[in-house]
Amino acid sequence: MKESILSKLKRIRPGDLGHFVLFLLALLPAAIYRRRRPHLWLLCEYAYEAQDNGFALFRYLKTAHPEVDAVYAIKRNAKAYPAVAAIGPVVAFGSFRHWVYYLAAEVNVSSQKGGKPNAAVCYLFEVVLGWLKNRRAFLQHGVIKDDLPFLHEPQAKLSLFTCSAQPEYEFVRDTFGYPDGVVRLLGLCRFDDLLDAKPDPALVLILPTWRMWLERDCRSDAAFRESAYFRGWDAFLRDPALDALLKETGRRAVFCVHRNVSRFETCFSSDSERIAVKKWDEVDVPALLKEAAVLVTDFSSVYMDFAYMQKPVVYYQFDRERFRSGHLPVGYFDYARDGFGPIAETVEGTVDALRGTIENGCRMAPLYRQRAERFFPLRDGRCSERTYEAIKEICSKR
């Protein structure tokens, strides 16, 4: 059943009303400002971040195409703000000036669907009412493997939708409902930085994704500790066999708490001196992905980065059925048929798979390497270049 406009309007919360006012106030200044800067490209990611495809493209533009009038939106108190400002002009995320730039820009570019001064207000005028016809280029955060209804054309209205894997491109093109030419196989901008990775053979990265139901079911740390999600990862982090394996082989592991469960980050710990538990904002995730020799994850799309670098992956999927029924519906990707590493449902099985990977010299097994080569046809260091050309193309269409 289609969601009614009234139910969509209920998504605007009291905290969004200030941005509703800023949007209205910015309309006239934006119309005037557009004449002054008719080819402004506004880029961003999440409000406090600059480590994904938005920043990768911004950095590329300032190096390879300084003639492009590109501005990056980020919170002034973000840790990454000084580094971004050293590369090029910035605007404070969510500010009145951000709204003016957003409405005046020739194109808005983001790695996140919600990469806007305020996602709820923009959704109202761009999607629900359809009054705002600005160009929006979606660079993606990772590689799509599941069906994502919120990114279908009726829910997103994007001008450019980038993909980086052949099956992903075909799936999005054929099922998300976009007109011909919107979905493009270009590669993720940040993938260009992965080709020079020099892994540390001693580093194991443990990086799970989150679960949508946790937000609803867990109102306290105590409730979170009772969840199957926490129990599954806590058992792995505290497993004596894992600790023994790391000691025997001279390895160390870093476990990163996913940003969407950050309010429960203090629940996670490990008895092993070989395992460091890190908060999301404490680490440079792209750097860790390049540095680590092996990845242990559940369903997180970061394993796509590892596959792109042709490094080994181990899947720990202790709640597969619940994940499928309560998090994201199945897309085109089947882990047994298409995955890039062994799959385990228990702690014991995961540790055994990790041991086998280490004993194999932390090299991707031939079967998984062949899958990765077929999956990613674009490994030429030109993903940012192709994305730049595609954005220029949509800007040229009136």
C-alpha positions as CSV (number, residue, x, y, z in Angstrom):
1,M,0.0,0.0,0.0
2,K,1.3,3.5,-0.9
3,E,2.1,5.7,2.0
4,S,-0.2,8.7,2.2
5,I,1.1,12.3,1.9
6,L,-0.2,12.9,5.4
7,S,1.8,10.1,6.9
8,K,4.9,11.4,5.1
9,L,4.3,14.8,6.5
10,K,4.4,13.3,10.0
11,R,8.0,12.6,9.5
12,I,8.7,16.3,10.2
13,R,9.4,16.5,13.9
14,P,9.4,19.6,16.1
15,G,13.2,19.8,15.9
16,D,12.9,20.1,12.1
17,L,10.7,23.2,12.2
18,G,13.6,25.6,12.6
19,H,15.0,24.3,9.3
20,F,11.6,24.7,7.7
21,V,11.9,28.4,8.6
22,L,15.5,28.5,7.3
23,F,14.4,26.9,4.0
24,L,11.7,29.6,3.5
25,L,14.0,32.4,4.4
26,A,16.7,31.1,2.0
27,L,14.5,30.9,-1.1
28,L,14.9,34.5,-2.2
29,P,18.6,34.9,-1.3
30,A,19.3,31.6,-3.1
31,A,17.5,32.8,-6.3
32,I,19.7,35.9,-6.3
33,Y,22.9,34.0,-5.3
34,R,22.4,31.6,-8.2
35,R,23.1,34.4,-10.6
36,R,26.4,35.1,-8.9
37,R,27.5,31.4,-8.8
38,P,25.6,29.6,-11.5
39,H,27.8,26.5,-11.5
40,L,28.2,25.9,-7.7
41,W,28.7,22.2,-6.8
42,L,27.8,21.5,-3.2
43,L,29.3,18.3,-1.7
44,C,28.9,16.5,1.6
45,E,28.5,13.3,3.6
46,Y,27.1,13.0,7.1
47,A,27.2,16.3,8.9
48,Y,30.3,15.5,10.9
49,E,32.2,13.4,8.4
50,A,34.7,13.7,5.5
51,Q,35.9,10.1,4.9
52,D,33.6,8.8,2.2
53,N,32.9,9.3,-1.5
54,G,31.8,12.9,-1.1
55,F,35.1,13.9,0.4
56,A,37.0,11.8,-2.1
57,L,35.3,13.6,-5.0
58,F,35.9,17.0,-3.4
59,R,39.6,16.3,-3.0
60,Y,39.8,15.1,-6.6
61,L,38.0,18.2,-7.9
62,K,40.4,20.5,-6.0
63,T,43.4,18.7,-7.4
64,A,42.3,17.7,-11.0
65,H,39.6,20.3,-11.8
66,P,40.2,23.4,-9.7
67,E,38.0,25.4,-12.1
68,V,35.0,23.7,-10.7
69,D,33.2,25.9,-8.1
70,A,33.0,23.2,-5.4
71,V,32.1,23.7,-1.7
72,Y,32.0,21.1,1.0
73,A,29.4,21.1,3.8
74,I,30.5,20.0,7.3
75,K,29.9,21.0,10.9
76,R,32.3,23.5,12.2
77,N,33.0,21.5,15.3
78,A,33.7,18.3,13.3
79,K,37.1,16.7,13.8
80,A,37.6,16.7,10.1
81,Y,36.8,20.3,9.5
82,P,40.3,21.7,9.6
83,A,41.5,19.1,7.1
84,V,38.6,19.8,4.7
85,A,39.1,23.6,5.0
86,A,42.7,23.2,4.1
87,I,41.7,21.6,0.8
88,G,39.0,24.0,-0.3
89,P,36.0,26.2,0.7
90,V,33.5,24.9,3.3
91,V,30.1,25.9,4.6
92,A,28.8,25.0,8.0
93,F,26.4,22.1,7.7
94,G,22.8,23.0,8.6
95,S,23.4,26.7,8.7
96,F,21.4,29.4,6.9
97,R,24.3,29.7,4.4
98,H,24.1,26.0,3.8
99,W,20.4,26.3,2.9
100,V,21.2,29.2,0.5
101,Y,24.0,27.1,-1.2
102,Y,21.8,24.0,-1.3
103,L,19.0,25.8,-3.1
104,A,21.3,27.8,-5.3
105,A,23.6,25.0,-6.3
106,E,23.8,23.7,-9.9
107,V,24.1,20.2,-8.3
108,N,24.1,18.8,-4.8
109,V,26.4,15.8,-4.4
110,S,26.4,13.4,-1.5
111,S,27.4,9.9,-0.5
112,Q,24.2,9.8,1.7
113,K,20.6,10.2,0.7
114,G,20.2,12.4,3.8
115,G,23.2,14.6,2.8
116,K,21.1,17.8,3.0
117,P,20.8,20.8,5.4
118,N,17.8,18.9,6.9
119,A,16.6,15.6,5.4
120,A,13.0,15.9,6.5
121,V,12.4,19.3,5.1
122,C,14.1,18.5,1.8
123,Y,12.1,15.2,1.6
124,L,8.9,17.2,1.9
125,F,9.7,19.6,-0.9
126,E,11.7,17.3,-3.2
127,V,9.8,14.1,-2.9
128,V,6.4,14.5,-1.3
129,L,5.3,17.8,-2.9
130,G,7.8,17.7,-5.8
131,W,8.2,21.4,-5.8
132,L,12.0,21.4,-5.6
133,K,13.5,20.3,-8.9
134,N,17.2,20.7,-8.0
135,R,19.8,18.3,-9.3
136,R,21.0,15.6,-6.8
137,A,23.9,13.3,-7.5
138,F,24.0,10.3,-5.2
139,L,27.5,8.9,-4.8
140,Q,26.5,6.1,-2.4
141,H,28.2,5.1,0.9
142,G,29.0,1.6,-0.2
143,V,27.9,-1.1,-2.6
144,I,24.2,-2.0,-2.6
145,K,23.6,-5.7,-2.1
146,D,20.1,-5.7,-0.6
147,D,16.8,-4.1,-1.8
148,L,16.6,-0.6,-0.4
149,P,13.0,0.8,-0.9
150,F,13.9,4.2,0.4
151,L,16.3,4.6,-2.5
152,H,13.7,3.7,-5.2
153,E,12.8,6.6,-7.5
154,P,9.5,7.5,-5.9
155,Q,11.2,7.9,-2.5
156,A,14.4,9.6,-3.6
157,K,14.0,11.4,-7.0
158,L,17.7,11.4,-7.8
159,S,19.4,12.9,-10.9
160,L,22.4,10.6,-10.8
161,F,22.8,7.2,-9.0
162,T,26.3,5.8,-9.1
163,C,27.1,2.1,-8.9
164,S,30.4,0.3,-8.8
165,A,29.7,-3.4,-9.3
166,Q,28.2,-5.0,-12.4
167,P,25.5,-7.0,-10.6
168,E,24.6,-4.0,-8.4
169,Y,24.3,-1.8,-11.4
170,E,22.0,-4.2,-13.2
171,F,19.9,-4.7,-10.1
172,V,19.4,-1.0,-9.3
173,R,18.8,-0.1,-13.0
174,D,16.2,-2.8,-13.4
175,T,14.3,-2.6,-10.1
176,F,14.6,0.9,-8.5
177,G,12.5,2.6,-11.2
178,Y,14.8,5.4,-12.4
179,P,14.6,6.7,-16.0
180,D,17.3,5.6,-18.5
181,G,20.7,7.2,-17.8
182,V,20.2,8.0,-14.1
183,V,21.8,4.8,-12.8
184,R,25.4,4.7,-14.0
185,L,28.3,2.2,-13.5
186,L,31.1,4.6,-12.5
187,G,32.8,3.1,-9.4
188,L,32.9,4.6,-5.9
189,C,35.2,7.7,-5.7
190,R,36.9,6.4,-2.6
191,F,37.8,3.1,-4.3
192,D,40.5,5.0,-6.2
193,D,42.4,5.3,-2.9
194,L,42.2,1.5,-2.3
195,L,44.4,0.4,-5.1
196,D,47.7,1.4,-3.3
197,A,46.8,-0.4,-0.1
198,K,49.7,-2.0,1.8
199,P,48.1,-4.2,4.4
200,D,49.6,-4.9,7.8
201,P,49.6,-8.7,8.0
202,A,49.2,-8.5,11.8
203,L,45.9,-6.5,11.8
204,V,42.5,-8.1,11.9
205,L,39.6,-5.7,11.5
206,I,36.2,-6.6,13.1
207,L,33.5,-4.4,11.7
208,P,29.8,-5.4,12.1
209,T,26.8,-3.5,10.8
210,W,23.7,-2.6,12.9
211,R,20.1,-3.8,13.1
212,M,17.1,-1.6,12.5
213,W,15.1,-3.1,15.3
214,L,17.6,-2.2,18.0
215,E,16.4,1.5,17.9
216,R,12.9,0.3,18.6
217,D,13.6,-2.5,21.1
218,C,16.5,-1.2,23.1
219,R,15.7,1.8,25.2
220,S,18.5,1.2,27.7
221,D,21.9,-0.4,28.0
222,A,20.4,-3.2,29.9
223,A,17.9,-4.0,27.1
224,F,20.7,-3.8,24.5
225,R,22.8,-6.3,26.5
226,E,19.9,-8.7,26.3
227,S,19.7,-8.4,22.5
228,A,20.9,-11.3,20.3
229,Y,23.0,-8.7,18.4
230,F,25.0,-7.8,21.5
231,R,25.2,-11.3,22.8
232,G,26.5,-12.6,19.4
233,W,29.3,-10.0,19.2
234,D,30.1,-10.1,22.9
235,A,30.6,-13.8,22.7
236,F,33.0,-13.4,19.8
237,L,35.1,-10.7,21.5
238,R,35.4,-12.7,24.7
239,D,36.0,-16.1,23.1
240,P,39.2,-17.7,24.6
241,A,39.9,-19.5,21.3
242,L,40.0,-16.1,19.5
243,D,42.3,-14.7,22.1
244,A,44.6,-17.8,21.8
245,L,44.6,-17.6,18.0
246,L,45.7,-13.9,18.0
247,K,48.4,-14.7,20.5
248,E,49.7,-17.8,18.7
249,T,49.9,-16.0,15.4
250,G,51.1,-12.6,16.6
251,R,48.0,-10.8,15.4
252,R,46.0,-7.9,16.9
253,A,42.4,-7.0,16.2
254,V,40.4,-3.8,16.2
255,F,36.6,-4.0,16.8
256,C,34.7,-0.9,15.6
257,V,31.3,-0.1,17.1
258,H,28.9,0.9,14.3
259,R,27.9,4.5,14.3
260,N,24.2,3.6,14.5
261,V,24.7,1.8,17.8
262,S,27.1,4.4,19.2
263,R,24.8,5.2,22.2
264,F,25.5,1.6,23.4
265,E,29.2,1.7,22.7
266,T,30.2,1.4,26.3
267,C,28.6,-2.0,26.4
268,F,31.3,-3.6,24.3
269,S,34.6,-4.7,25.7
270,S,37.0,-7.6,25.5
271,D,39.2,-9.5,28.0
272,S,41.9,-9.9,25.4
273,E,44.8,-7.6,25.4
274,R,45.0,-8.3,21.6
275,I,41.6,-6.8,20.9
276,A,41.0,-3.0,20.9
277,V,37.4,-1.9,21.0
278,K,37.0,1.4,19.3
279,K,34.1,3.9,18.9
280,W,33.2,4.9,15.4
281,D,34.4,8.5,15.8
282,E,37.7,7.4,17.3
283,V,39.0,5.7,14.1
284,D,39.7,6.5,10.5
285,V,37.6,3.7,9.0
286,P,38.9,4.1,5.4
287,A,42.5,3.9,6.7
288,L,41.7,0.8,8.7
289,L,40.1,-0.9,5.7
290,K,43.3,-0.3,3.7
291,E,45.6,-1.3,6.6
292,A,43.9,-4.5,7.8
293,A,44.9,-7.9,6.3
294,V,41.7,-9.7,7.2
295,L,38.1,-8.5,7.8
296,V,35.5,-10.2,10.0
297,T,32.0,-8.8,9.5
298,D,28.4,-9.9,9.4
299,F,26.4,-8.2,6.7
300,S,28.2,-4.8,6.5
301,S,28.9,-3.7,3.0
302,V,32.5,-2.8,4.0
303,Y,33.4,-6.3,2.8
304,M,32.9,-4.9,-0.7
305,D,36.0,-2.7,0.0
306,F,38.0,-5.8,0.9
307,A,36.8,-7.6,-2.1
308,Y,37.8,-4.6,-4.3
309,M,41.3,-4.8,-2.8
310,Q,41.1,-8.6,-3.1
311,K,41.8,-9.2,0.6
312,P,40.1,-12.0,2.6
313,V,36.8,-11.8,4.4
314,V,35.2,-14.0,7.0
315,Y,31.4,-13.7,7.6
316,Y,30.0,-14.2,11.1
317,Q,26.2,-14.4,10.5
318,F,24.6,-15.6,13.8
319,D,21.2,-14.0,13.1
320,R,20.8,-14.4,9.4
321,E,17.0,-15.1,9.4
322,R,16.2,-12.2,11.8
323,F,18.4,-9.9,9.8
324,R,16.5,-10.7,6.6
325,S,13.1,-10.4,8.2
326,G,13.7,-7.3,10.3
327,H,16.5,-5.3,8.7
328,L,16.8,-5.3,4.9
329,P,15.0,-7.5,2.3
330,V,17.0,-9.7,0.0
331,G,18.4,-8.1,-3.1
332,Y,20.5,-9.8,-5.7
333,F,23.4,-10.9,-3.5
334,D,23.6,-14.4,-2.1
335,Y,26.4,-14.9,0.4
336,A,26.8,-18.6,-0.4
337,R,26.8,-18.1,-4.2
338,D,28.4,-14.6,-4.4
339,G,30.2,-14.0,-1.2
340,F,34.0,-13.3,-0.9
341,G,34.8,-15.6,2.0
342,P,33.6,-18.4,4.3
343,I,30.4,-18.1,6.2
344,A,29.9,-19.1,9.9
345,E,26.9,-18.9,12.2
346,T,28.8,-19.7,15.4
347,V,31.7,-18.2,17.3
348,E,33.6,-21.5,16.9
349,G,33.0,-21.6,13.2
350,T,34.1,-18.0,12.8
351,V,37.3,-18.5,14.7
352,D,38.1,-21.7,12.7
353,A,37.5,-19.7,9.4
354,L,39.8,-17.0,10.6
355,R,42.4,-19.5,11.5
356,G,42.3,-21.0,8.0
357,T,42.6,-17.6,6.5
358,I,45.7,-16.7,8.6
359,E,47.3,-20.1,7.8
360,N,46.7,-19.3,4.1
361,G,48.9,-16.2,4.5
362,C,45.9,-13.8,4.7
363,R,45.4,-14.3,0.9
364,M,42.1,-14.5,-0.8
365,A,41.3,-18.0,-1.8
366,P,41.2,-18.5,-5.7
367,L,37.4,-19.0,-5.7
368,Y,36.7,-15.7,-3.9
369,R,39.3,-13.8,-5.9
370,Q,37.6,-14.9,-9.1
371,R,34.3,-13.8,-7.8
372,A,35.8,-10.4,-6.9
373,E,37.3,-9.9,-10.3
374,R,34.0,-10.6,-12.0
375,F,32.0,-8.4,-9.5
376,F,34.2,-5.3,-9.9
377,P,35.0,-4.5,-13.6
378,L,36.3,-1.0,-12.8
379,R,39.6,-1.2,-11.0
380,D,41.5,1.4,-12.9
381,G,41.8,4.4,-10.5
382,R,39.4,6.5,-12.6
383,C,36.2,6.3,-10.5
384,S,36.4,10.0,-9.5
385,E,37.1,11.0,-13.1
386,R,34.1,9.1,-14.4
387,T,31.9,10.6,-11.6
388,Y,33.1,14.1,-12.5
389,E,32.2,13.6,-16.1
390,A,28.8,12.1,-15.3
391,I,27.9,15.1,-13.0
392,K,29.1,17.5,-15.8
393,E,26.7,15.7,-18.1
394,I,23.7,16.0,-15.9
395,C,24.5,19.7,-15.3
396,S,24.5,20.3,-19.1
397,K,20.9,19.1,-19.4
398,R,18.4,21.8,-19.0
